[in-house]
């Protein structure tokens, strides 16, 4: 109701300003709504409510994006939609793989549209070879855009892990995240380091993986957040500790997650989800090790 009243106010003001003013004011309202929605979701400690309620708002974001024909004016809303669609695909689609693939693809498409509108040089290299893409990334300075693109791309690859053509793009995601942490090591409370931790802990060292570097990335993410990023600890247990068969580390990390207060600025929802995941990992760990 609050958003509805704001939009009504916007339309009244726009009618006085004329067509050009209408586009400008409505766009600002759209951006503000998208960003506020993302902040509210991340602050929630009730994943079930987010799971049940968020789809309606995702459709609303779709409508806001479709109502603006110029992506150059809509980058902020595109990125907010990419982040929320990606989060939903990765955390709330359950065993519905087809739905996860559809939503992660939409998230990636939105992030790609934002990239093409804001950074044409990076956009032009996305479908090219890894070396050419990485060369452009090395000179890029937009950490926010590269992080959003990398996060949505990683989610897309995760849901399409049986598509070897898609998985071949993983080094491009690595290049984006490596550039982000070079520009801003503390970006998004160290979340870029967490993604790098997963990427480098996917394979044993004997077949090209870099698990020890992956562990150091997880530890950086945890340190940057002051220990409040519980998802980083959960993923370190799931990807690094299990890969190297370190049950002691695995159980310690997961018990720390379960014993922590999940409430933290910008991390409450992911921390709550991390605790749910930690319970399952502890239970399955008895058979894994």
Secondary structure as UniProt FT lines:
FT   HELIX           2..17
FT   HELIX           19..42
FT   HELIX           47..66
FT   HELIX           71..73
FT   HELIX           75..91
FT   TURN            94..95
FT   HELIX           97..118
FT   HELIX           120..125
FT   TURN            126..127
FT   HELIX           130..137
FT   TURN            138..139
FT   HELIX           143..159
FT   TURN            160..162
FT   HELIX           164..167
FT   TURN            168..169
FT   HELIX           170..183
FT   TURN            185..186
FT   HELIX           187..190
FT   HELIX           191..199
FT   TURN            200..201
FT   HELIX           205..207
FT   HELIX           211..224
FT   TURN            225..227
FT   HELIX           230..235
FT   HELIX           236..241
FT   HELIX           242..243
FT   TURN            244..245
FT   HELIX           247..259
FT   TURN            265..267
FT   HELIX           268..288
//
